[in-house]
Amino acid sequence: MPAVVIIPALFWVTLLLVAGGLVLVRARDALQRVVALDLLAVIVIALLALLSQLRGQAYYFDAAVALALLSFVATVAAARYLDSGGPFG
């Protein structure tokens, strides 16, 4: 992908990161905070993938994959905790 496309995409993803932070701050209850944190994780993953493409460095993409896996596990654990009062019960 040429840099002409990636630079504006980085700009918009950064704006989405700020907007997601505002959503997190304005969240009313714990469930909305979990969803907002998941949204922020997806935005950071997109940012890392764009940086990997722009700079041609594979370790940004590796970090994005690792963050995606950790984010999935954390979201499932938080959802189970909020549903049943504990992550394993």
DRENGUVEX-351928 format. One record per residue (C-alpha): y, z, x negated. Coordinates in pm, 1 decimal, always signed. Example, Ala and Ser with C-alpha at 12.3 -4.5 7.8 and 13.67 -1.06 7.14 Angstrom:
<r><Y>-450.0</Y><Z>+780.0</Z><X>-1230.0</X></r>
<r><Y>-106.0</Y><Z>+714.0</Z><X>-1367.0</X></r>
# end
This chain:
<r><Y>+0.0</Y><Z>+0.0</Z><X>+0.0</X></r>
<r><Y>+337.1</Y><Z>-83.5</Z><X>-146.3</X></r>
<r><Y>+587.8</Y><Z>+187.5</Z><X>-221.7</X></r>
<r><Y>+820.7</Y><Z>+33.9</Z><X>+38.1</X></r>
<r><Y>+592.9</Y><Z>+174.3</Z><X>+307.4</X></r>
<r><Y>+489.1</Y><Z>+498.7</Z><X>+140.0</X></r>
<r><Y>+839.0</Y><Z>+633.3</Z><X>+65.3</X></r>
<r><Y>+954.8</Y><Z>+626.2</Z><X>+432.7</X></r>
<r><Y>+617.7</Y><Z>+770.4</Z><X>+535.9</X></r>
<r><Y>+669.4</Y><Z>+1059.9</Z><X>+293.8</X></r>
<r><Y>+1013.9</Y><Z>+1116.6</Z><X>+442.1</X></r>
<r><Y>+878.2</Y><Z>+1129.0</Z><X>+798.3</X></r>
<r><Y>+585.0</Y><Z>+1350.5</Z><X>+705.9</X></r>
<r><Y>+826.7</Y><Z>+1591.2</Z><X>+539.3</X></r>
<r><Y>+1037.0</Y><Z>+1599.0</Z><X>+856.9</X></r>
<r><Y>+721.0</Y><Z>+1664.1</Z><X>+1057.3</X></r>
<r><Y>+640.4</Y><Z>+1951.0</Z><X>+822.0</X></r>
<r><Y>+978.3</Y><Z>+2109.8</Z><X>+897.8</X></r>
<r><Y>+928.8</Y><Z>+2055.3</Z><X>+1271.5</X></r>
<r><Y>+581.4</Y><Z>+2209.9</Z><X>+1252.0</X></r>
<r><Y>+728.0</Y><Z>+2511.0</Z><X>+1075.1</X></r>
<r><Y>+977.1</Y><Z>+2553.0</Z><X>+1357.3</X></r>
<r><Y>+695.0</Y><Z>+2531.6</Z><X>+1611.0</X></r>
<r><Y>+510.8</Y><Z>+2802.8</Z><X>+1418.0</X></r>
<r><Y>+815.1</Y><Z>+3029.2</Z><X>+1416.1</X></r>
<r><Y>+877.6</Y><Z>+2979.3</Z><X>+1788.4</X></r>
<r><Y>+513.9</Y><Z>+3033.6</Z><X>+1892.8</X></r>
<r><Y>+478.3</Y><Z>+3292.9</Z><X>+2165.8</X></r>
<r><Y>+120.7</Y><Z>+3411.4</Z><X>+2124.5</X></r>
<r><Y>-160.4</Y><Z>+3404.0</Z><X>+1871.5</X></r>
<r><Y>-328.1</Y><Z>+3094.6</Z><X>+2014.6</X></r>
<r><Y>-11.1</Y><Z>+2890.0</Z><X>+1976.2</X></r>
<r><Y>+20.8</Y><Z>+3013.2</Z><X>+1618.6</X></r>
<r><Y>-334.2</Y><Z>+2902.7</Z><X>+1539.0</X></r>
<r><Y>-263.6</Y><Z>+2557.5</Z><X>+1679.8</X></r>
<r><Y>+65.4</Y><Z>+2537.2</Z><X>+1487.8</X></r>
<r><Y>-104.9</Y><Z>+2636.6</Z><X>+1162.5</X></r>
<r><Y>-369.7</Y><Z>+2371.2</Z><X>+1223.4</X></r>
<r><Y>-92.4</Y><Z>+2118.3</Z><X>+1282.6</X></r>
<r><Y>+73.8</Y><Z>+2218.1</Z><X>+955.2</X></r>
<r><Y>-255.7</Y><Z>+2181.0</Z><X>+771.3</X></r>
<r><Y>-299.9</Y><Z>+1828.0</Z><X>+907.1</X></r>
<r><Y>+54.5</Y><Z>+1738.1</Z><X>+803.8</X></r>
<r><Y>+1.6</Y><Z>+1874.2</Z><X>+450.7</X></r>
<r><Y>-324.5</Y><Z>+1677.4</Z><X>+429.6</X></r>
<r><Y>-135.6</Y><Z>+1361.1</Z><X>+523.8</X></r>
<r><Y>+130.8</Y><Z>+1442.8</Z><X>+265.1</X></r>
<r><Y>-131.7</Y><Z>+1486.9</Z><X>-6.2</X></r>
<r><Y>-302.0</Y><Z>+1160.7</Z><X>+89.6</X></r>
<r><Y>+28.8</Y><Z>+974.1</Z><X>+70.6</X></r>
<r><Y>+107.3</Y><Z>+1129.0</Z><X>-268.2</X></r>
<r><Y>-236.8</Y><Z>+1029.5</Z><X>-390.9</X></r>
<r><Y>-174.8</Y><Z>+669.3</Z><X>-290.2</X></r>
<r><Y>+178.2</Y><Z>+660.4</Z><X>-431.4</X></r>
<r><Y>+98.5</Y><Z>+811.9</Z><X>-770.4</X></r>
<r><Y>-249.9</Y><Z>+668.9</Z><X>-805.4</X></r>
<r><Y>-399.9</Y><Z>+1009.7</Z><X>-880.6</X></r>
<r><Y>-730.6</Y><Z>+1094.0</Z><X>-716.9</X></r>
<r><Y>-696.2</Y><Z>+1471.7</Z><X>-746.1</X></r>
<r><Y>-432.7</Y><Z>+1478.5</Z><X>-468.7</X></r>
<r><Y>-689.5</Y><Z>+1325.9</Z><X>-236.8</X></r>
<r><Y>-951.2</Y><Z>+1575.1</Z><X>-356.4</X></r>
<r><Y>-710.9</Y><Z>+1856.3</Z><X>-272.2</X></r>
<r><Y>-653.2</Y><Z>+1701.5</Z><X>+72.2</X></r>
<r><Y>-1027.7</Y><Z>+1693.8</Z><X>+142.7</X></r>
<r><Y>-1069.9</Y><Z>+2053.9</Z><X>+26.7</X></r>
<r><Y>-777.3</Y><Z>+2164.2</Z><X>+243.9</X></r>
<r><Y>-925.2</Y><Z>+1981.3</Z><X>+542.8</X></r>
<r><Y>-1256.0</Y><Z>+2162.7</Z><X>+502.3</X></r>
<r><Y>-1090.6</Y><Z>+2502.8</Z><X>+461.4</X></r>
<r><Y>-859.0</Y><Z>+2438.6</Z><X>+753.8</X></r>
<r><Y>-1149.9</Y><Z>+2349.2</Z><X>+980.4</X></r>
<r><Y>-1340.0</Y><Z>+2666.2</Z><X>+894.4</X></r>
<r><Y>-1028.5</Y><Z>+2881.4</Z><X>+933.0</X></r>
<r><Y>-944.3</Y><Z>+2730.2</Z><X>+1271.3</X></r>
<r><Y>-1296.9</Y><Z>+2783.6</Z><X>+1402.6</X></r>
<r><Y>-1298.3</Y><Z>+3143.0</Z><X>+1276.4</X></r>
<r><Y>-957.2</Y><Z>+3214.3</Z><X>+1431.1</X></r>
<r><Y>-1061.0</Y><Z>+3060.6</Z><X>+1762.7</X></r>
<r><Y>-1380.7</Y><Z>+3266.0</Z><X>+1770.9</X></r>
<r><Y>-1186.5</Y><Z>+3579.8</Z><X>+1682.6</X></r>
<r><Y>-936.0</Y><Z>+3521.8</Z><X>+1961.8</X></r>
<r><Y>-1210.8</Y><Z>+3438.1</Z><X>+2212.2</X></r>
<r><Y>-1457.0</Y><Z>+3717.7</Z><X>+2154.8</X></r>
<r><Y>-1267.6</Y><Z>+3978.5</Z><X>+1958.8</X></r>
<r><Y>-1445.4</Y><Z>+3909.8</Z><X>+1628.9</X></r>
<r><Y>-1540.5</Y><Z>+3611.2</Z><X>+1417.2</X></r>
<r><Y>-1913.5</Y><Z>+3684.8</Z><X>+1432.3</X></r>
<r><Y>-1957.6</Y><Z>+3849.4</Z><X>+1768.4</X></r>
# end
